[in-house]
Amino acid sequence: MEVDYDDSGWQGRAKTQNNAEEIQEDNPQKTIQECLERFLTPDYIMEPGIFTQLKRYFQSGGSPEEVISMLSENYKAVAQMANLLAEWLILAGVKVTEVQAMVENHLKEMILKSFDPKKADTIFTEEGETPDWLTEMIDHYTWRSLIYRLAEEYPDCLMLNFTIKLISDAGFQSEITSISTAAQQIEVFSRVLKTSIVKFLNNPDDVHGAIQECARMVCHGQHTYVYSQVLIQVLSQEQKGGFNMKRLSQEIIKYALQNNQNVTPITMALNGSAVYPQACQALTSMLTRNTLNPADITVLYRNYSGSDPPPIDLIRNPQFLELLVDALFRAGVKINPEHKPKYMFLLAYASAVIDQPAKKRPLTERMLNKEELKSTIQAIEKAHAICNVDQGSTELIAELQTLYNCIKYPVVGVGVIRWIENVVMEPSYFKLSTDSCPTHLAVLDEVAAVHPTLQQQILFLLIRLFESKQDELEILVQLEMKKMILDRMVNLLTRGCVVPVLRYIKQCCAIEDTDISLIRYFVTEVLETITHPYSPEFVQLFLPMVENEEITGTMRGEGDNDPVSEFIVHCKAHYTTV
């Protein structure tokens, strides 16, 4: 039997409700009939509005005997039976926490099935203030999680949106992981955005994960994107840490483009490019089409090679730089030789020129430091000449010294990674390679050594190679290939990319889709490479793998003199492990 929820008995009712009651009580018979219908519902005596309805019933001349009979006959004691059953379970030996979780989970399921947003909204429209029970609810994670689920399902519910704000005001904004829920109110979204930015700034070992989380939230909708990017751009003007905000803004733009969101008009509106209409039009045209155009490149080249160039930030657009790197370093891309120097100039200009406001001068005056521009152009030109020729590992060895000299420039390092990715991801690459370590992957080791900021990109490429299907190779050859890739990961680890590498290998162990001999090989190589002192996070990630009998059982000796035992003993003695 469906029970109508009585919402007229809350304390502090609005004036309109009181007026309605006065009108009803002018007709005593109608009031008595309305009250009797409510008294007939199961367990109505447990409703919070029982006393108000009894008062109305008696004031209208209702019979005490009749109401007592109705309330007692329809008393089913559902709540009391639930309490009694819970006590029996506890007496039977079930933990109190388990019983509480059972009751709460059942209540959550019932609320999710029967929740009515219109009735929930009347709590505020008729009561006029926040009920005490709602304030108590948000102190418990179980009920906060229920509110999150309901708010996602009913985004227009006034009561739920208000409760989300209460939760945010209480300091639990980090729990609000549903972007659609947070984006309903600017106060809540601002707090969640702040928490996400702080996480990005305070987690240097997981920058990629923090960026993805923040970008996913910002790109939820156009209003959240514009609001967030304006805020981040203001923060990027700060001298302390402004470059971090600028990087975050660019990563968000890249994320939006990867998800086919056209944010070019917003980007161009925020970067002040309207002052330079020619450069703005040329850049907007290429970004909108996501392809480079010789005519637009010529316009940009003419603007930036002139005496009063536009700001560098205009062409330091992630999408534009990706297109330039692809054009110059991805195999198979043909550029008209007449325009190629212009491509190189713009890429070098964006990466090497320093644009700073002049000290003790108006902000409109700038000082351009072009000391490294010429050498950067030359490095790009030499590296492009090497990468643009289809040559195997043997031919490449003769060019290694020149390539290594060019790699010292960060922009060339980025281009070389793009070129190597294009080469080694070819299905036949390892089938034709006979080297224990192909020259292309050895070049990656050099990039990792010279440019720590590019190590994450290299790791992503190595992971793709490690997980790639090499069905044309024999099983033993596949294992040797993967060991060689693990060697590259160990090299990354020795260069400082420790936590990301260990997290990936730990993930391989958890999923159990990697040959255990490969995990054993990795652990062996790391143990031979490292020495104490170790960071707590390193111990937390690596120790479980070393302690795993399946991985290191055959590596242990009778005493404690082997590397495995020595590492375990040292960690147990000097670190608190969870």
C-alpha positions as CSV (number, residue, x, y, z in Angstrom):
1,M,0.0,0.0,0.0
2,E,1.4,3.4,-1.0
3,V,1.9,5.8,1.9
4,D,1.3,9.5,1.3
5,Y,4.1,11.4,3.1
6,D,2.8,14.0,5.4
7,D,4.8,17.2,5.0
8,S,2.6,19.7,6.9
9,G,3.8,18.9,10.5
10,W,7.2,20.5,10.4
11,Q,7.9,23.2,13.0
12,G,8.2,26.8,11.7
13,R,5.7,26.5,8.8
14,A,5.2,29.4,6.5
15,K,2.4,31.9,6.9
16,T,0.6,30.6,3.8
17,Q,0.3,27.1,5.4
18,N,-1.3,28.6,8.5
19,N,-3.8,30.5,6.4
20,A,-4.6,27.3,4.6
21,E,-5.3,25.5,7.9
22,E,-7.5,28.4,9.1
23,I,-9.6,28.0,5.9
24,Q,-9.9,24.2,6.3
25,E,-10.9,24.6,10.0
26,D,-13.9,26.8,8.9
27,N,-15.2,23.5,7.6
28,P,-14.9,21.1,10.6
29,Q,-16.4,18.1,8.9
30,K,-13.9,18.4,6.0
31,T,-11.0,18.7,8.4
32,I,-12.1,15.6,10.4
33,Q,-12.4,13.6,7.2
34,E,-8.9,14.7,6.0
35,C,-7.4,13.8,9.3
36,L,-9.1,10.4,9.4
37,E,-7.7,9.6,6.0
38,R,-4.2,10.3,7.3
39,F,-4.7,8.3,10.5
40,L,-5.7,5.3,8.4
41,T,-2.2,5.1,6.8
42,P,0.2,2.5,8.3
43,D,2.4,3.7,11.2
44,Y,1.0,7.3,11.0
45,I,1.6,7.7,14.7
46,M,5.3,7.7,13.8
47,E,5.0,10.7,11.4
48,P,6.5,14.0,12.6
49,G,3.2,15.8,11.8
50,I,1.1,13.6,14.1
51,F,0.7,16.2,16.9
52,T,-0.4,19.0,14.5
53,Q,-3.0,16.7,12.9
54,L,-4.3,15.6,16.3
55,K,-4.7,19.2,17.3
56,R,-6.7,20.0,14.2
57,Y,-8.8,16.9,14.6
58,F,-9.8,17.6,18.2
59,Q,-10.4,21.4,17.5
60,S,-12.8,20.4,14.8
61,G,-14.7,18.1,17.2
62,G,-13.2,14.7,16.4
63,S,-13.8,11.7,18.7
64,P,-10.9,10.7,20.9
65,E,-12.0,7.0,20.9
66,E,-12.1,6.9,17.1
67,V,-8.6,8.3,16.6
68,I,-7.1,6.1,19.3
69,S,-8.7,3.0,17.6
70,M,-7.5,4.1,14.1
71,L,-3.9,4.8,15.1
72,S,-3.6,1.6,17.2
73,E,-5.1,-0.6,14.5
74,N,-2.9,0.8,11.8
75,Y,0.3,0.7,13.9
76,K,2.5,-1.8,12.1
77,A,5.7,-1.0,14.1
78,V,8.0,-1.2,11.1
79,A,10.7,1.0,12.6
80,Q,10.5,-0.9,16.0
81,M,10.7,-4.3,14.2
82,A,13.8,-3.1,12.3
83,N,15.4,-2.1,15.6
84,L,14.4,-5.4,17.2
85,L,15.8,-7.4,14.3
86,A,19.1,-5.3,14.5
87,E,19.4,-6.2,18.2
88,W,18.9,-9.9,17.5
89,L,21.6,-9.8,14.8
90,I,24.0,-8.2,17.3
91,L,23.1,-10.8,20.0
92,A,23.8,-13.5,17.3
93,G,27.3,-12.2,17.0
94,V,27.2,-9.9,14.0
95,K,29.3,-6.7,14.4
96,V,27.5,-3.5,15.3
97,T,29.1,-1.8,12.3
98,E,27.9,-4.5,9.9
99,V,24.3,-4.3,11.2
100,Q,24.4,-0.5,10.9
101,A,25.7,-0.7,7.4
102,M,22.9,-3.2,6.5
103,V,20.2,-0.9,7.8
104,E,21.7,2.2,6.2
105,N,22.2,0.5,2.8
106,H,18.6,-0.8,2.8
107,L,17.3,2.7,3.7
108,K,19.4,4.1,0.9
109,E,17.9,1.7,-1.6
110,M,14.4,2.5,-0.4
111,I,15.0,6.2,-0.7
112,L,16.5,5.9,-4.1
113,K,13.4,4.0,-5.3
114,S,10.8,6.2,-3.8
115,F,12.4,9.7,-3.8
116,D,10.0,12.4,-5.1
117,P,11.8,15.7,-5.9
118,K,8.5,17.7,-5.8
119,K,7.7,16.5,-2.3
120,A,11.3,17.1,-1.3
121,D,11.1,20.7,-2.5
122,T,8.0,21.4,-0.3
123,I,10.3,21.0,2.7
124,F,11.7,24.4,1.9
125,T,8.8,26.1,0.1
126,E,6.4,25.4,3.0
127,E,8.7,25.2,6.0
128,G,10.8,28.3,5.4
129,E,14.0,27.1,7.1
130,T,16.5,24.3,7.1
131,P,15.2,21.2,9.1
132,D,17.5,20.2,12.0
133,W,17.5,16.6,10.7
134,L,19.0,17.7,7.4
135,T,21.9,19.4,9.2
136,E,22.5,16.2,11.2
137,M,22.4,14.0,8.0
138,I,25.3,15.8,6.3
139,D,27.6,15.0,9.2
140,H,27.5,11.3,8.1
141,Y,29.2,10.1,4.9
142,T,26.6,7.5,4.2
143,W,23.9,10.1,3.8
144,R,26.1,12.6,2.0
145,S,26.8,9.9,-0.6
146,L,23.1,9.4,-0.9
147,I,22.6,13.1,-1.5
148,Y,25.3,13.0,-4.2
149,R,23.6,10.2,-6.1
150,L,20.2,11.8,-5.8
151,A,21.5,15.2,-6.9
152,E,23.0,13.6,-10.0
153,E,19.7,12.0,-10.8
154,Y,17.6,15.0,-10.0
155,P,19.7,18.1,-10.9
156,D,16.7,20.5,-10.7
157,C,15.6,19.6,-7.2
158,L,15.7,22.7,-5.0
159,M,16.1,20.7,-1.8
160,L,19.1,18.6,-3.1
161,N,20.9,21.6,-4.6
162,F,20.5,23.4,-1.3
163,T,21.8,20.4,0.6
164,I,24.8,20.2,-1.7
165,K,25.6,23.8,-0.8
166,L,25.3,22.9,2.9
167,I,27.7,20.0,2.4
168,S,30.2,22.3,0.6
169,D,29.9,24.9,3.3
170,A,30.6,22.2,5.9
171,G,34.0,21.5,4.2
172,F,33.2,18.3,2.4
173,Q,33.7,19.7,-1.2
174,S,36.5,17.2,-2.0
175,E,33.9,14.4,-1.9
176,I,31.8,16.0,-4.6
177,T,33.2,14.1,-7.5
178,S,30.1,14.4,-9.7
179,I,30.8,17.4,-12.0
180,S,27.2,17.8,-12.9
181,T,26.3,18.1,-9.2
182,A,29.0,20.7,-8.5
183,A,28.3,22.8,-11.6
184,Q,24.8,23.6,-10.5
185,Q,26.0,26.3,-8.1
186,I,28.9,28.7,-8.5
187,E,29.8,28.6,-4.8
188,V,30.0,24.8,-4.8
189,F,31.9,24.7,-8.1
190,S,34.4,27.3,-7.0
191,R,35.2,25.3,-3.9
192,V,35.6,22.0,-5.8
193,L,37.7,23.8,-8.5
194,K,39.9,25.2,-5.7
195,T,40.4,21.8,-4.2
196,S,41.3,20.4,-7.7
197,I,43.9,23.1,-8.4
198,V,45.4,22.7,-4.9
199,K,45.7,18.9,-5.7
200,F,47.5,19.7,-9.0
201,L,50.0,22.0,-7.2
202,N,50.7,19.7,-4.3
203,N,51.1,16.4,-6.2
204,P,54.2,16.7,-8.4
205,D,54.5,12.9,-8.6
206,D,51.0,12.5,-10.1
207,V,50.7,15.7,-12.2
208,H,49.1,13.9,-15.1
209,G,46.3,12.4,-12.9
210,A,45.6,15.7,-11.2
211,I,45.5,17.5,-14.6
212,Q,43.1,15.0,-16.0
213,E,40.8,15.3,-13.0
214,C,40.8,19.1,-13.1
215,A,40.4,19.3,-16.9
216,R,37.5,16.8,-16.9
217,M,35.7,19.1,-14.4
218,V,36.4,22.3,-16.1
219,C,35.3,21.0,-19.5
220,H,31.9,19.8,-18.1
221,G,30.1,22.7,-19.9
222,Q,30.8,26.0,-21.6
223,H,29.9,28.0,-18.5
224,T,32.3,26.0,-16.3
225,Y,35.0,26.2,-18.9
226,V,34.8,30.0,-19.4
227,Y,34.6,30.7,-15.6
228,S,37.5,28.4,-14.8
229,Q,39.8,29.6,-17.6
230,V,39.2,33.2,-16.7
231,L,40.1,32.4,-13.1
232,I,43.2,30.4,-14.0
233,Q,44.4,33.1,-16.4
234,V,44.1,35.7,-13.6
235,L,46.2,33.4,-11.3
236,S,48.7,32.9,-14.1
237,Q,49.6,36.6,-13.9
238,E,51.0,36.1,-10.4
239,Q,54.8,36.1,-10.2
240,K,54.9,33.3,-7.7
241,G,53.6,30.1,-9.3
242,G,52.0,31.8,-12.3
243,F,53.8,29.5,-14.7
244,N,52.1,26.5,-13.1
245,M,48.7,28.1,-13.7
246,K,49.6,28.8,-17.3
247,R,50.6,25.2,-17.8
248,L,47.3,24.0,-16.2
249,S,45.3,26.3,-18.6
250,Q,47.2,24.9,-21.6
251,E,46.6,21.3,-20.5
252,I,42.9,22.0,-20.1
253,I,42.8,23.4,-23.6
254,K,44.6,20.2,-24.9
255,Y,42.1,18.0,-23.0
256,A,39.1,19.9,-24.5
257,L,40.5,19.5,-28.0
258,Q,41.1,15.7,-27.5
259,N,37.4,15.5,-26.6
260,N,36.3,17.3,-29.7
261,Q,35.3,20.5,-27.9
262,N,35.8,23.6,-30.0
263,V,37.3,26.1,-27.4
264,T,39.3,28.1,-29.9
265,P,37.0,31.2,-29.8
266,I,37.2,31.2,-26.0
267,T,40.9,30.8,-26.1
268,M,41.4,33.6,-28.5
269,A,39.1,35.9,-26.6
270,L,41.0,35.4,-23.4
271,N,44.6,35.7,-24.7
272,G,44.2,39.3,-25.8
273,S,44.8,38.6,-29.5
274,A,42.1,41.0,-30.7
275,V,44.8,43.8,-30.6
276,Y,46.6,41.9,-33.4
277,P,43.8,41.2,-35.9
278,Q,46.0,39.7,-38.7
279,A,47.8,37.2,-36.4
280,C,44.5,36.5,-34.6
281,Q,42.7,35.7,-37.8
282,A,45.5,33.5,-39.2
283,L,45.8,31.5,-36.0
284,T,42.1,31.2,-35.5
285,S,41.7,29.8,-39.0
286,M,44.2,27.1,-38.5
287,L,43.1,26.1,-35.0
288,T,39.4,25.9,-36.0
289,R,40.3,23.5,-38.9
290,N,43.0,21.8,-36.8
291,T,45.4,22.0,-39.7
292,L,48.2,24.2,-40.8
293,N,47.9,26.4,-43.9
294,P,50.9,27.9,-45.7
295,A,49.1,31.2,-46.3
296,D,48.3,31.6,-42.6
297,I,51.8,30.5,-41.6
298,T,53.2,33.2,-43.9
299,V,51.0,35.8,-42.1
300,L,52.2,34.7,-38.7
301,Y,55.9,34.6,-39.9
302,R,55.6,38.1,-41.3
303,N,54.1,39.4,-38.0
304,Y,56.7,37.7,-35.7
305,S,59.7,38.5,-37.8
306,G,58.8,42.2,-37.9
307,S,60.0,45.0,-35.6
308,D,56.9,44.9,-33.4
309,P,55.8,41.3,-33.0
310,P,52.6,40.2,-31.2
311,P,53.0,38.6,-27.8
312,I,54.6,35.2,-27.8
313,D,51.7,33.7,-25.7
314,L,49.6,34.0,-28.9
315,I,51.5,31.2,-30.6
316,R,52.3,29.3,-27.4
317,N,49.0,27.6,-28.0
318,P,49.2,23.8,-27.3
319,Q,47.2,23.0,-30.4
320,F,49.3,25.2,-32.6
321,L,52.5,23.8,-31.2
322,E,51.3,20.2,-31.7
323,L,50.5,21.0,-35.3
324,L,54.0,22.5,-35.9
325,V,55.7,19.5,-34.2
326,D,53.7,17.1,-36.2
327,A,54.5,18.9,-39.5
328,L,58.2,18.9,-38.9
329,F,58.8,15.6,-37.1
330,R,56.0,13.1,-38.1
331,A,57.2,10.9,-40.9
332,G,55.3,11.2,-44.2
333,V,54.3,14.9,-43.7
334,K,55.3,16.9,-46.8
335,I,56.0,20.6,-46.5
336,N,56.7,22.9,-49.4
337,P,60.5,23.7,-49.2
338,E,59.7,27.3,-49.7
339,H,57.6,27.5,-46.5
340,K,59.6,25.1,-44.3
341,P,61.9,27.8,-42.8
342,K,58.8,29.7,-41.7
343,Y,57.5,26.6,-39.8
344,M,60.8,26.2,-38.1
345,F,61.0,29.9,-37.3
346,L,57.6,29.9,-35.6
347,L,58.3,26.8,-33.6
348,A,61.7,28.1,-32.5
349,Y,60.3,31.5,-31.7
350,A,57.6,30.1,-29.5
351,S,60.0,27.9,-27.6
352,A,63.2,30.0,-27.3
353,V,62.3,33.7,-27.2
354,I,61.7,35.3,-23.8
355,D,59.1,38.0,-23.7
356,Q,59.2,40.1,-20.5
357,P,57.9,43.5,-19.5
358,A,60.7,46.0,-19.4
359,K,61.6,47.1,-15.8
360,K,60.8,50.7,-14.9
361,R,58.9,51.2,-18.2
362,P,55.2,51.1,-19.1
363,L,53.7,47.6,-19.2
364,T,53.0,48.0,-22.9
365,E,56.8,48.1,-23.6
366,R,58.4,44.7,-23.8
367,M,62.0,43.4,-23.9
368,L,62.5,40.4,-26.3
369,N,65.4,38.1,-25.5
370,K,66.3,36.4,-28.8
371,E,69.7,35.1,-27.9
372,E,68.8,31.4,-28.4
373,L,66.5,31.9,-31.4
374,K,69.1,31.3,-34.1
375,S,70.7,28.3,-32.5
376,T,67.2,26.8,-31.8
377,I,66.3,27.2,-35.5
378,Q,69.5,25.5,-36.5
379,A,68.9,22.6,-34.1
380,I,65.4,22.1,-35.4
381,E,66.7,22.2,-39.0
382,K,69.3,19.5,-38.3
383,A,67.0,17.3,-36.4
384,H,64.3,17.6,-39.0
385,A,66.8,16.6,-41.7
386,I,67.6,13.4,-39.8
387,C,64.1,12.5,-38.7
388,N,62.6,13.2,-42.1
389,V,64.7,10.5,-43.8
390,D,63.5,6.9,-43.7
391,Q,66.5,5.2,-42.3
392,G,67.0,2.1,-40.1
393,S,68.9,1.8,-36.9
394,T,72.3,1.1,-38.6
395,E,72.1,4.3,-40.7
396,L,70.9,6.3,-37.7
397,I,74.0,5.5,-35.7
398,A,76.1,7.7,-37.9
399,E,73.8,10.6,-37.1
400,L,73.6,10.0,-33.3
401,Q,76.2,12.6,-32.2
402,T,74.5,15.4,-34.3
403,L,71.1,14.3,-33.0
404,Y,72.2,14.2,-29.4
405,N,73.6,17.8,-29.7
406,C,70.2,18.9,-31.1
407,I,68.3,17.1,-28.3
408,K,69.8,19.5,-25.8
409,Y,67.1,21.9,-27.0
410,P,63.7,21.0,-25.3
411,V,61.6,21.6,-28.4
412,V,63.8,19.2,-30.4
413,G,63.4,16.7,-27.6
414,V,59.6,16.9,-28.0
415,G,59.9,16.5,-31.8
416,V,62.2,13.5,-31.4
417,I,59.8,11.7,-29.1
418,R,57.0,12.3,-31.7
419,W,59.3,11.0,-34.5
420,I,60.3,7.9,-32.5
421,E,56.7,7.2,-31.6
422,N,55.7,7.2,-35.2
423,V,58.6,4.8,-36.1
424,V,58.4,2.2,-33.3
425,M,54.6,1.9,-33.3
426,E,54.8,0.4,-36.8
427,P,53.7,-3.2,-36.5
428,S,56.7,-4.5,-38.4
429,Y,59.3,-2.4,-36.4
430,F,60.4,-5.1,-33.9
431,K,60.1,-7.8,-36.5
432,L,62.8,-6.2,-38.6
433,S,64.9,-5.1,-35.6
434,T,67.8,-7.4,-34.6
435,D,69.4,-5.2,-32.0
436,S,69.1,-6.0,-28.3
437,C,68.2,-2.3,-27.9
438,P,67.0,-0.6,-31.1
439,T,68.8,2.7,-31.7
440,H,65.5,4.7,-31.6
441,L,64.8,3.6,-28.1
442,A,68.4,4.3,-27.0
443,V,67.7,7.9,-28.2
444,L,64.7,8.0,-25.8
445,D,67.2,7.3,-23.0
446,E,69.1,10.4,-23.9
447,V,66.0,12.5,-24.1
448,A,65.0,11.3,-20.6
449,A,68.5,12.1,-19.2
450,V,68.5,15.7,-20.6
451,H,64.9,16.7,-20.1
452,P,63.2,15.4,-16.9
453,T,60.0,17.2,-17.9
454,L,59.6,14.9,-20.9
455,Q,60.0,11.7,-18.9
456,Q,56.2,11.3,-18.5
457,Q,55.7,11.4,-22.3
458,I,58.4,8.8,-22.7
459,L,56.8,6.6,-20.1
460,F,53.5,6.8,-21.9
461,L,55.2,5.7,-25.1
462,L,57.0,2.8,-23.4
463,I,53.7,1.7,-21.8
464,R,52.0,1.6,-25.2
465,L,54.9,-0.5,-26.6
466,F,54.8,-2.8,-23.6
467,E,51.1,-3.4,-24.0
468,S,51.1,-3.6,-27.8
469,K,50.3,-6.9,-29.5
470,Q,53.3,-8.4,-31.2
471,D,51.7,-11.5,-32.6
472,E,54.1,-11.8,-35.5
473,L,57.0,-12.4,-33.0
474,E,57.7,-15.7,-31.3
475,I,56.8,-16.0,-27.6
476,L,60.4,-15.9,-26.5
477,V,61.2,-12.9,-28.8
478,Q,58.2,-11.1,-27.3
479,L,59.5,-11.7,-23.8
480,E,62.9,-10.4,-24.7
481,M,61.4,-7.3,-26.4
482,K,59.3,-6.6,-23.2
483,K,62.4,-7.0,-21.0
484,M,64.2,-4.5,-23.2
485,I,61.3,-2.0,-22.7
486,L,61.4,-2.7,-18.9
487,D,65.1,-1.8,-19.1
488,R,64.0,1.6,-20.5
489,M,61.6,2.0,-17.7
490,V,64.3,1.2,-15.1
491,N,66.4,3.9,-16.8
492,L,63.5,6.3,-16.4
493,L,63.4,5.4,-12.7
494,T,67.1,6.1,-12.3
495,R,66.6,9.5,-13.9
496,G,64.0,10.5,-11.3
497,C,60.7,9.2,-12.8
498,V,60.3,6.8,-9.9
499,V,56.7,6.9,-8.7
500,P,55.0,6.8,-12.1
501,V,57.0,3.8,-13.2
502,L,56.4,1.9,-9.9
503,R,52.7,2.7,-10.1
504,Y,52.4,1.2,-13.5
505,I,54.3,-2.0,-12.6
506,K,52.1,-2.3,-9.5
507,Q,49.1,-1.9,-11.7
508,C,50.4,-4.8,-13.9
509,C,50.7,-6.9,-10.8
510,A,47.2,-6.1,-9.6
511,I,45.6,-6.9,-13.0
512,E,47.6,-10.1,-13.3
513,D,47.8,-9.9,-17.1
514,T,51.6,-9.6,-17.2
515,D,53.9,-12.6,-17.3
516,I,55.3,-13.0,-13.7
517,S,58.8,-13.5,-15.1
518,L,58.7,-10.0,-16.5
519,I,57.7,-8.6,-13.0
520,R,60.5,-10.6,-11.5
521,Y,63.0,-9.2,-14.1
522,F,61.9,-5.7,-13.3
523,V,62.3,-6.2,-9.5
524,T,65.7,-7.7,-10.0
525,E,66.9,-4.8,-12.2
526,V,65.6,-2.2,-9.7
527,L,67.2,-4.0,-6.7
528,E,70.6,-4.0,-8.5
529,T,70.2,-0.3,-9.2
530,I,69.0,1.3,-6.0
531,T,70.4,2.0,-2.6
532,H,69.1,3.5,0.6
533,P,67.9,5.9,1.8
534,Y,64.4,5.4,0.2
535,S,61.4,7.7,0.3
536,P,58.3,6.4,2.2
537,E,56.3,6.4,-1.1
538,F,58.9,4.3,-2.9
539,V,58.9,1.7,0.0
540,Q,55.1,1.7,0.0
541,L,55.0,0.9,-3.8
542,F,58.0,-1.4,-4.2
543,L,58.1,-3.4,-0.9
544,P,54.9,-5.4,-1.6
545,M,56.4,-6.6,-4.9
546,V,59.6,-7.6,-3.2
547,E,57.8,-9.4,-0.5
548,N,55.6,-11.3,-2.9
549,E,56.8,-15.0,-2.8
550,E,55.5,-15.6,-6.3
551,I,57.8,-12.9,-7.6
552,T,60.9,-13.1,-5.5
553,G,60.7,-16.6,-4.0
554,T,63.3,-18.0,-6.3
555,M,65.6,-15.0,-5.8
556,R,66.1,-15.5,-2.0
557,G,68.9,-17.4,-0.4
558,E,69.1,-19.3,2.9
559,G,70.4,-16.3,4.9
560,D,69.7,-12.6,4.7
561,N,72.6,-11.8,2.3
562,D,70.6,-11.7,-0.9
563,P,69.4,-8.4,-2.3
564,V,65.7,-9.3,-1.7
565,S,66.2,-10.1,2.0
566,E,68.5,-7.2,2.6
567,F,65.9,-4.8,1.1
568,I,63.1,-6.3,3.2
569,V,65.1,-6.2,6.4
570,H,66.2,-2.6,5.8
571,C,62.6,-1.4,5.1
572,K,61.1,-3.2,8.1
573,A,63.8,-1.6,10.3
574,H,63.6,1.9,9.1
575,Y,60.1,2.4,7.7
576,T,56.5,2.1,8.9
577,T,54.7,0.0,6.4
578,V,51.0,-0.3,6.0
